[in-house]
Amino acid sequence: MGTNLIEELRQVEDLRTTDGRRHLLWLVLLFVIMGTMSGYVGYRACGIRGHWSIENRLHWIKDVVFKEDDSKISLGHAPANLSVIRAIALNILRRNGHTSITTAQRFLSNDIDKLLALVE
C-alpha cells in the first residue's frame, strides 16, 4: 500500500531558519497545495480567503446561529462533543441544499418528519 500525501509532505526536509518557523512545514505545504488546487494564486491571497471562508461558513454560524458561545455547558468533554454535533448538523443541512441555516432551522423546527427525512 502506498503512502498518502501528508506522509510524503512530512518527509520533506525543513531548511528554514529557526526564527522563521511558526508552522510545521508539511502543514504549510499542504495548505499551499490545497489553495493552488482551488485556484488561488499566491500564499497571502490563499491564507486570507481561506481564513474568511472558514470564519463565514463555520465559526460565525456556530457562534451566532447555533449560539455556541452562549452555551452554559462547560465541564469535561461536553463542549467539544456538542461542537462536533453542531458541525454535523450544519453539514447535514448544507448537504440537503439549505444555503441559509437560519431559514432551515425555522423550516424544520416544528416538523419532526422533515427533520428525520434529512438523515435517512
Beta strands, then each sheet from edge to edge (+ up, - down):
end
